[in-house]
Amino acid sequence: MLRLTPLRFILLITVGLWGQTPLTAENEMVKVQSRGVDVTAMTNLVREITPLPEGHAPAPSILIDGVTSASGQAFILGLTQIGEDEYGILTYHAITDTWVLAGRVDLEGTPVSVQPIDRGFLVRTTASDTPVVLELVQIKKSLPVFDWIMIVGYLLAMLGVGWYCYNREKRSAGSTTDYFLAGRDVPWWAAGLSLYATGTSAISFIAIPALSFRTDWLYLSQQCVGVFGLLIVAYKIIPVIRRLNLISIYSYLETRFHPSIRLMASALTILFQLVGRLSIVLYLPALAIASVTGADVVMCIVLMGIVTTLYTLVGGMKAVIWTDVIQVFVMIGGALFAIGYVIVGVDGGVSEIIAITNEGNKAHLFDFSWDFATPTVWAILLVVLTDVPTWPKEQVMMQRVLATRDDKQARSSVLMLAAAVIPGSFLFYSIGTALFAFYKSNPERLNPLIDTDATFPVFIAAELPMGITGLIIAGLFAASMSTLSSGLNSVATLTSIDFYERLVKNATQDKSLKLAYGVTVLAGIISTAVAVLFTFFDIKSMFDAMLQLTAILGGGFAGTYALGLFTKRATWQGALLGTAASIAVALLLRPMISPILLNPAAVGACMIVGYCSSYLFPAPQQNLDGLTVYSIRSKPPKTT
């Protein structure tokens, strides 16, 4: 029996009002299906046996022939006999170390041989020469109509905000500054919340809870240490960049080094956005939709890609920032409600969650070992030391800082980010840990057919009250769309400013804006196609994949930015050599070290090789006043 604490009473009353089944009721998500199979197809079906991990919890009954099969990313299946002619599939979850009887089926005859296949077994019996496939299939459950109304209504509201801002921009001068930087008139607090929203989105809402559910809190130490680095960014780096009066942050690299460095960094950023960040941000919510509704993942990706691209076209930076502000409150509110609901579902409440967490060592935050395969404290320090001097590398983030009214507001926007990042990160890591305790206590409620990254979205759809489910899913999708639109906007900005306006003679702002619209559509198509490719790979953690792509494609121009800001001797030739070294080091070390260490290694390679090789070339001849942290311009230039 659950103890009725005040928190549980409030949440259960809420559940009653919304008409959802209480958490104590069973929620079957899968069933065992029996079907015949053509003998000629047997060879293609059979897979290798998936061994159980050492020290696993004992199975509740004997597994036939000891044969085990894989399902999803963390489940192992076993076939067991229940009655005279009745058999069942047991599921073992490697993360929570629990067994559950997923379903039952009647078989004629006695099994002669059992072979593993995806999500089940190929069984030969004494009753027939034709083998039988026993497999888990998902019971498809559609979201209630009211949830869909909440989702559609919320997304229409976000589109309405974008359309409103678009119409306001149309009535203004229509310059690139208005479209790409919101007229440099965004309040500091809105820019700060937008900075936080851009860094969270689907990656925080889905991948981070999945990460802490699967492992522990070691990655959270990066935010704990990194917030001190943001203070250095706010007071030392932002004044340098803000007073250069830029639209593309890579214009700085041309002034400091050479036009080729600017074009190289901009091209690498565009490539990273298209094949990395934007595709992952698109893939994760589509995975959530598919897990929740049973729809095809590819279809969800394509539909979301189309909708998001259209939404971006009517946006502009002002629309992106103000929709981000709304997303922050929706995401945080939904996350808080979800944690409260998990507490209700665990017998013993918060104290039991803490006990389960401690027993599984799931809240491990700091690791002082020298194991470079894990995110230790030393690895985190390296990350922060390389992230602080390279912070301006992100066009997506810096556009918000550059959109503020003056230096003081720009600094305040970064301080706002620093104030939000630790409690926000703590919240999303707590969700994963709370879900571990919930499914440890209620293993039968975990769907054995889902990937680990879909754990939180499935919990939202399966356990939360009607209406609240729709609102949280809508907030998740809209936040992802907002981050995607920000990335598409940055790709369009870099293409127009760094390539068209830089390389084309007699370039005009009108043609630059038209090019930006076309690039937005093309970028949407490319990022959608790459997201579809992700569905063909078994990616254990999208969070780790994101870190690896960041190092390979982003370490070079990040290190180049640090060379420009913190050294006076570095040359453009050295920066090019450093970038090449960065990519080579990231590719070489990717299989050998923790993903969190890969970016510091890539950035460090760029800075060391770039600085040392600069001595092979003549020292820079241009005036470096206002281009390094050692000298800040007293006033920004008049031109943009």
C-alpha positions in Angstrom: 0.0 0.0 0.0 1.1 3.5 -0.8 1.4 6.0 2.1 -0.8 9.0 1.4 1.5 11.9 1.9 0.3 15.5 1.1 2.2 15.5 -2.2 0.7 12.3 -3.2 -2.8 13.5 -2.2 -2.5 16.6 -4.4 -1.2 14.6 -7.4 -3.7 11.9 -7.1 -6.5 14.5 -6.9 -5.1 15.9 -10.1 -5.1 12.5 -11.7 -8.7 12.0 -10.7 -9.7 15.3 -12.2 -8.1 14.4 -15.5 -9.4 10.9 -15.5 -6.2 8.9 -15.9 -5.6 5.4 -14.5 -3.6 5.6 -11.3 0.0 4.5 -11.4 -0.7 1.4 -9.3 -2.7 -0.2 -12.2 -0.9 -2.4 -14.7 0.0 -0.9 -18.0 0.7 -3.6 -20.6 2.7 -2.2 -23.5 3.7 -5.5 -25.3 2.3 -8.9 -26.0 3.8 -12.2 -27.3 2.9 -13.0 -30.9 3.1 -16.5 -32.4 3.4 -16.9 -36.2 4.7 -19.4 -38.7 7.8 -18.8 -40.8 9.0 -20.0 -44.1 12.0 -22.4 -43.7 13.9 -20.5 -46.4 13.7 -17.3 -44.2 15.2 -18.9 -41.1 18.8 -18.1 -42.0 18.0 -14.4 -42.2 16.1 -14.4 -38.9 18.6 -16.1 -36.5 20.9 -13.9 -34.5 23.7 -14.6 -32.1 22.9 -15.4 -28.4 23.0 -12.2 -26.3 24.7 -13.2 -23.0 23.4 -12.0 -19.7 25.7 -9.7 -17.8 27.8 -11.0 -14.9 26.1 -10.7 -11.5 22.6 -10.3 -12.9 19.5 -10.9 -10.9 18.4 -14.6 -11.1 15.5 -15.3 -13.5 12.2 -16.1 -11.8 12.0 -19.4 -13.7 14.3 -21.6 -15.8 15.1 -20.4 -19.3 14.7 -23.1 -22.0 18.1 -24.2 -23.2 19.6 -21.0 -21.6 19.0 -19.2 -24.9 18.7 -15.4 -24.7 17.9 -12.8 -27.3 18.2 -9.0 -27.5 15.4 -6.4 -27.6 16.0 -2.7 -27.8 19.2 -1.4 -26.4 19.0 -2.7 -22.8 16.7 -5.7 -22.8 17.5 -9.4 -23.0 14.8 -12.0 -23.5 14.5 -15.6 -22.4 11.9 -18.3 -23.1 10.4 -20.1 -20.2 7.6 -22.7 -19.6 4.7 -21.7 -17.5 2.2 -24.5 -17.8 1.8 -27.8 -19.7 1.4 -26.2 -23.1 1.9 -22.6 -22.1 5.1 -20.7 -22.6 6.2 -17.1 -21.8 8.9 -14.6 -22.7 10.8 -13.1 -19.8 12.4 -9.8 -20.2 15.6 -8.8 -18.4 16.4 -5.1 -18.2 20.2 -4.6 -17.9 19.9 -1.1 -16.4 17.5 -1.8 -13.5 18.6 -5.4 -13.2 14.9 -6.7 -13.1 12.9 -9.5 -14.7 9.3 -9.3 -16.0 7.0 -11.8 -17.7 6.2 -9.9 -20.9 3.5 -12.3 -22.2 2.2 -15.8 -22.6 1.4 -18.0 -25.6 0.3 -21.6 -26.1 2.5 -24.0 -28.1 1.7 -27.4 -29.6 4.2 -30.0 -28.7 7.5 -29.7 -26.8 10.3 -27.3 -27.9 13.1 -29.2 -29.6 15.3 -26.3 -30.3 15.3 -22.5 -29.5 17.2 -20.0 -31.5 17.4 -16.2 -30.8 16.0 -13.6 -33.3 15.3 -9.9 -32.9 12.8 -9.4 -30.1 12.0 -13.1 -29.7 12.8 -16.7 -30.6 12.6 -19.2 -33.4 11.2 -22.4 -31.9 11.0 -25.9 -33.3 8.6 -28.3 -31.6 7.7 -32.0 -31.7 4.3 -31.1 -33.1 5.5 -29.8 -36.5 8.5 -29.6 -38.8 7.7 -26.0 -39.5 9.4 -23.6 -37.0 7.3 -21.0 -35.1 8.4 -17.4 -34.3 7.6 -16.2 -30.8 8.2 -12.4 -30.7 7.3 -9.3 -28.7 5.0 -6.8 -30.5 3.9 -3.4 -29.2 0.3 -2.8 -28.3 -0.4 0.4 -30.1 -2.3 2.9 -28.1 -3.2 6.2 -29.6 -3.1 9.4 -27.5 -6.5 10.7 -26.4 -8.1 13.3 -28.6 -7.7 15.9 -25.8 -3.9 15.4 -25.9 -3.8 16.0 -29.6 -5.9 19.1 -29.2 -3.3 20.4 -26.6 -0.4 19.5 -29.0 -1.9 21.1 -32.1 -3.1 24.2 -30.1 0.3 24.8 -28.6 2.1 24.4 -31.9 -0.3 26.8 -33.6 0.3 29.3 -30.8 4.1 29.1 -31.4 3.5 29.6 -35.1 1.3 32.6 -34.2 4.2 34.1 -32.3 6.5 33.6 -35.2 4.0 35.0 -37.7 3.4 38.1 -35.5 7.1 38.8 -35.3 7.5 38.2 -39.0 4.8 40.7 -39.8 6.5 43.3 -37.6 9.8 42.7 -39.4 8.0 43.1 -42.7 6.8 46.6 -41.7 10.3 47.6 -40.6 13.3 48.3 -42.8 13.8 44.7 -43.6 17.6 44.8 -43.1 19.8 41.8 -42.4 20.4 43.3 -38.9 16.6 43.2 -38.3 16.2 39.6 -39.5 19.4 38.0 -38.1 19.8 40.0 -34.9 16.2 41.2 -34.1 17.3 44.8 -34.6 19.7 44.5 -31.6 16.8 45.4 -29.3 16.3 42.2 -27.3 16.1 42.6 -23.4 18.9 40.9 -21.6 16.7 38.5 -19.6 14.9 37.3 -22.8 18.3 36.8 -24.5 19.5 34.9 -21.4 16.5 32.6 -21.3 16.8 32.0 -25.0 20.5 31.1 -24.5 19.4 28.5 -22.0 16.5 27.2 -24.2 18.8 26.8 -27.1 21.2 24.7 -25.1 18.5 22.5 -23.7 15.8 21.5 -26.2 15.3 17.8 -27.0 18.9 17.0 -26.1 18.3 18.0 -22.4 14.6 16.9 -22.4 15.3 13.4 -23.8 19.0 12.6 -24.0 20.1 13.8 -20.5 17.3 12.0 -18.6 18.2 8.9 -20.7 21.9 9.4 -19.8 21.3 9.6 -16.1 18.8 6.8 -16.2 21.4 4.6 -18.0 24.5 5.7 -16.0 24.9 8.4 -13.4 25.5 12.2 -12.9 29.1 12.4 -13.9 28.4 14.7 -16.8 26.5 17.1 -14.5 29.8 18.1 -13.0 30.6 19.9 -16.2 27.7 22.3 -15.6 28.8 22.7 -11.9 32.3 23.7 -12.9 31.4 25.4 -16.2 29.2 28.0 -14.5 32.4 29.7 -13.2 33.7 29.7 -16.7 30.6 31.7 -17.8 31.7 34.5 -15.4 34.9 34.8 -17.3 33.0 34.7 -20.6 30.7 37.5 -19.4 33.4 39.9 -18.1 36.4 39.2 -20.4 35.3 37.7 -23.7 31.8 39.2 -24.4 33.1 42.8 -24.3 35.6 42.1 -27.0 33.2 40.4 -29.4 30.2 42.7 -28.6 32.2 45.9 -29.4 33.2 44.6 -32.8 29.6 45.1 -33.9 29.3 41.8 -35.9 26.5 39.8 -37.4 28.5 36.7 -38.2 30.9 36.0 -35.3 33.4 34.6 -37.8 33.9 38.1 -39.3 36.3 38.4 -36.3 38.5 35.6 -37.6 38.9 37.5 -40.9 39.9 40.7 -39.1 42.2 38.8 -36.7 43.7 36.4 -39.2 42.7 36.1 -42.8 39.5 35.7 -45.0 40.3 32.0 -45.5 40.1 31.4 -41.8 36.7 33.1 -41.6 35.4 31.0 -44.6 36.8 27.8 -43.2 35.3 28.3 -39.7 31.9 29.3 -41.2 31.9 26.2 -43.5 32.8 23.9 -40.6 30.0 25.4 -38.5 27.4 25.0 -41.3 28.5 21.3 -41.8 28.3 20.6 -38.0 24.8 22.1 -37.8 23.5 20.2 -40.7 25.0 16.7 -40.0 25.2 17.0 -36.2 23.2 19.3 -34.0 20.1 20.0 -36.2 19.7 16.4 -37.2 20.0 15.1 -33.6 17.5 17.8 -32.4 15.1 16.6 -35.1 15.7 12.9 -34.6 15.1 12.8 -30.8 11.5 14.3 -30.7 10.6 12.2 -33.8 11.8 9.1 -31.8 9.6 10.3 -29.0 6.5 10.7 -31.2 7.1 7.2 -32.7 7.5 5.7 -29.2 4.4 7.4 -27.9 2.1 6.8 -30.9 3.5 3.7 -32.6 4.0 5.7 -35.8 6.9 5.2 -38.1 10.0 7.1 -37.0 11.0 8.1 -40.5 7.5 9.5 -41.2 7.7 11.5 -38.0 11.1 12.9 -38.9 10.0 14.0 -42.3 6.8 15.6 -41.0 8.6 17.4 -38.2 11.3 18.5 -40.7 8.7 20.0 -43.0 6.7 21.7 -40.3 9.9 23.2 -38.6 11.3 24.4 -41.9 8.1 26.2 -42.7 8.0 27.6 -39.1 11.5 29.0 -39.5 10.7 30.8 -42.7 8.2 33.0 -41.0 10.5 33.6 -38.0 13.6 35.7 -37.9 15.7 36.0 -34.7 13.1 38.0 -32.8 10.5 35.2 -33.3 13.0 32.6 -32.3 14.0 34.3 -29.1 10.5 35.0 -27.9 9.3 31.5 -28.6 12.4 30.3 -26.7 11.3 32.3 -23.6 7.9 30.5 -23.7 9.5 27.1 -24.1 11.6 27.5 -21.0 8.6 27.9 -18.7 6.7 25.1 -20.4 9.7 22.7 -20.3 10.5 23.4 -16.6 6.9 23.2 -15.5 6.4 19.9 -17.3 9.7 18.5 -15.9 8.7 19.4 -12.3 5.2 17.8 -12.8 6.8 14.6 -14.1 9.2 14.3 -11.2 6.3 14.8 -8.8 4.4 12.1 -10.5 7.3 9.7 -10.3 7.4 10.3 -6.5 3.8 9.2 -6.3 4.6 6.0 -8.3 7.3 4.8 -6.0 6.2 3.2 -2.7 8.1 5.1 -0.1 8.3 8.4 -2.0 11.4 10.5 -1.9 13.2 8.4 0.8 12.8 5.2 -1.3 14.0 7.0 -4.4 17.1 8.1 -2.6 17.7 4.6 -1.2 17.4 3.0 -4.6 19.6 5.7 -6.1 22.3 5.2 -3.5 22.1 1.4 -3.8 22.6 1.7 -7.6 25.2 4.5 -7.2 23.1 6.4 -9.7 23.9 9.9 -8.3 27.7 9.6 -8.6 28.7 13.2 -9.4 32.5 13.5 -9.1 35.0 10.9 -10.1 38.6 11.7 -9.2 40.2 8.7 -10.8 42.6 8.9 -13.7 40.4 6.7 -16.0 40.3 8.6 -19.3 37.4 6.4 -20.5 35.0 8.1 -18.2 34.0 11.8 -17.5 36.3 12.3 -14.4 36.8 15.6 -12.6 40.1 16.1 -14.5 38.3 15.5 -17.8 35.6 18.1 -16.8 38.3 20.6 -15.9 39.9 20.1 -19.3 36.5 20.6 -21.0 35.9 23.9 -19.1 39.5 25.1 -19.7 39.0 24.6 -23.4 35.4 25.8 -23.5 35.8 29.2 -21.8 38.3 30.6 -24.3 36.3 29.2 -27.3 32.8 30.2 -26.1 32.2 32.7 -29.0 32.6 29.8 -31.5 28.8 29.2 -31.4 27.0 31.4 -33.9 23.7 30.1 -32.6 24.5 31.3 -29.0 26.3 34.5 -30.0 23.5 35.7 -32.2 21.5 36.1 -29.0 24.3 38.0 -27.2 24.8 40.2 -30.2 21.0 40.9 -30.4 21.0 42.8 -27.1 21.1 46.6 -26.9 24.5 47.3 -25.4 27.6 45.8 -23.7 26.0 45.7 -20.2 22.9 43.9 -21.4 25.1 41.4 -23.4 27.0 40.6 -20.2 23.8 40.3 -18.2 22.3 37.8 -20.8 25.3 35.5 -20.1 24.9 35.9 -16.4 21.2 35.0 -16.8 22.4 31.8 -18.5 24.8 31.0 -15.7 22.0 31.5 -13.1 19.7 29.1 -15.0 22.0 26.3 -16.1 22.7 24.6 -12.8 19.2 24.3 -11.5 17.9 23.4 -15.0 20.6 20.7 -15.5 20.0 19.3 -12.0 16.3 19.0 -12.8 16.8 17.0 -16.0 19.4 14.7 -14.4 17.0 14.2 -11.5 14.3 13.0 -14.0 16.5 10.2 -15.2 17.4 9.1 -11.7 13.8 9.3 -10.6 12.8 7.2 -13.6 15.4 4.6 -12.6 13.8 4.3 -9.2 10.3 4.2 -10.6 11.1 1.4 -13.1 13.2 -0.5 -10.5 10.0 -0.5 -8.3 7.7 -1.1 -11.3 9.6 -3.1 -13.9 6.4 -4.3 -15.6 5.7 -0.7 -16.7 8.9 -0.3 -18.8 8.4 -1.1 -22.5 11.0 -3.7 -23.6 10.8 -2.6 -27.3 12.0 1.0 -26.8 15.5 2.5 -27.1 16.9 4.0 -23.9 16.7 7.5 -25.4 12.9 7.1 -25.5 12.4 6.3 -21.8 11.2 9.7 -20.7 8.9 10.4 -23.6 7.3 6.9 -23.1 6.8 7.6 -19.4 5.1 10.9 -20.3 2.7 9.2 -22.7 2.0 6.1 -20.6 1.9 7.5 -17.0 1.0 11.2 -16.9 -2.6 12.4 -16.9 -4.5 13.2 -20.1 -4.0 16.8 -21.1 -0.8 17.1 -19.1 0.7 14.5 -21.5 -0.3 16.5 -24.5 1.0 19.8 -23.0 4.4 18.3 -22.1 4.8 16.6 -25.4 3.9 19.8 -27.2 6.4 21.7 -25.2 9.1 19.1 -26.1 8.3 19.3 -29.8 8.0 23.0 -29.8 11.3 23.5 -27.9 13.0 21.2 -30.4 11.5 23.1 -33.3 12.7 26.3 -31.7 16.2 25.0 -31.4 16.1 23.7 -34.9 14.8 27.0 -36.2 17.7 28.7 -34.4 20.2 26.5 -36.1 18.6 26.9 -39.5 18.6 30.7 -38.9 22.3 30.6 -38.1 23.1 28.5 -41.2 21.2 31.1 -43.3 23.0 33.9 -41.5 26.5 32.5 -42.2 25.7 31.7 -45.8 24.4 35.1 -46.5 26.9 37.2 -44.5 30.1 35.1 -44.7 29.8 33.8 -48.3 27.3 35.9 -50.3 28.0 39.4 -48.9 31.7 38.6 -48.5 32.4 37.1 -51.9 29.8 38.6 -54.3 30.5 42.1 -55.7 27.6 44.6 -55.4 25.8 42.4 -53.0 22.5 43.8 -51.7 20.6 43.2 -48.4 17.5 42.3 -50.4 19.2 39.5 -52.3 21.0 38.5 -49.1 17.6 38.0 -47.3 16.2 36.1 -50.3 19.2 33.8 -50.2 18.7 33.3 -46.5 15.1 32.1 -47.2 16.3 29.6 -49.8 19.2 28.3 -47.6 16.7 27.8 -44.7 14.7 25.5 -46.9 17.7 23.6 -48.2 19.2 23.3 -44.7 15.8 21.9 -43.5 15.9 19.3 -46.2 19.5 18.2 -45.5 19.1 18.0 -41.7 15.9 16.0 -42.2 17.7 13.6 -44.5 20.6 13.1 -42.1 18.1 12.5 -39.2 16.5 9.8 -41.3 19.9 8.2 -41.7 20.3 8.0 -37.9 17.4 5.6 -37.8 19.5 2.9 -39.6 22.2 2.9 -36.8 22.0 1.5 -33.3 23.2 4.7 -31.5 23.5 3.8 -27.8 23.5 7.5 -26.6 22.7 10.5 -28.8 24.4 12.6 -26.1 27.7 10.9 -26.7 27.2 11.1 -30.5 26.7 14.8 -30.1 29.9 15.2 -28.2 31.9 13.3 -30.8 30.5 15.3 -33.7 31.2 18.5 -31.8 34.9 17.5 -31.4 35.4 16.3 -35.0 33.7 19.2 -36.7 34.0 22.0 -34.1 37.3 21.6 -32.4 39.2 23.3 -35.2 37.4 26.6 -35.4 36.9 26.7 -31.6 40.7 26.4 -31.1 41.2 29.1 -33.8 38.9 31.5 -31.9 41.0 30.9 -28.7 44.2 31.5 -30.7 42.8 34.8 -31.9 41.5 36.0 -28.5 44.3 34.9 -26.2 47.5 35.1 -28.2 49.2 37.8 -30.2 51.7 35.7 -32.1 49.4 33.2 -33.8 49.2 33.6 -37.6 46.5 32.5 -40.1 48.8 29.8 -41.5 49.3 28.4 -38.1 45.5 28.5 -37.5 45.0 26.4 -40.7 47.5 23.8 -39.6 46.0 23.7 -36.1 42.6 23.1 -37.6 43.9 20.2 -39.7 45.6 18.7 -36.6 42.4 19.1 -34.6 40.3 17.0 -37.0 43.0 14.4 -37.2 43.4 14.1 -33.4 39.6 13.8 -33.0 39.3 11.0 -35.5 42.3 9.2 -34.1 41.2 9.3 -30.4 37.5 8.8 -30.9 37.6 5.0 -30.2 40.0 5.3 -27.3 38.8 8.0 -24.9 35.6 9.2 -23.3 33.4 11.4 -25.6 33.6 14.2 -23.1 37.5 14.3 -23.4 37.4 14.3 -27.2 36.6 18.0 -27.6 39.3 19.2 -25.2 41.8 17.0 -27.1 40.7 18.5 -30.5 40.8 22.1 -29.2 44.1 21.6 -27.5 45.6 20.1 -30.6 44.5 23.1 -32.6 45.9 25.6 -30.1 49.2 23.8 -29.5 49.9 23.0 -33.2 48.5 26.3 -34.3 50.6 28.4 -32.0 53.8 26.5 -32.4 53.6 26.3 -36.2 52.9 30.1 -36.3 56.6 30.6 -35.5 57.4 29.1 -38.9 55.8 32.2 -40.5 56.2 36.0 -40.2 54.5 37.6 -37.2 51.1 39.3 -37.8 51.5 42.8 -39.2 48.0 44.1 -38.6 47.0 46.2 -35.6 45.5 43.9 -32.9 44.0 46.6 -30.8 40.5 45.5 -29.7 41.0 42.0 -31.1 42.3 40.2 -28.0 41.4 40.1 -24.4 44.4 42.2 -23.7 42.8 45.3 -25.3 39.1 46.1 -25.6 37.8 48.8 -27.9 36.4 51.7 -26.0 33.6 52.1 -28.6 32.2 49.8 -31.2 32.7 50.7 -34.9 29.9 52.6 -36.7 29.5 50.0 -39.5 28.0 46.5 -39.2 
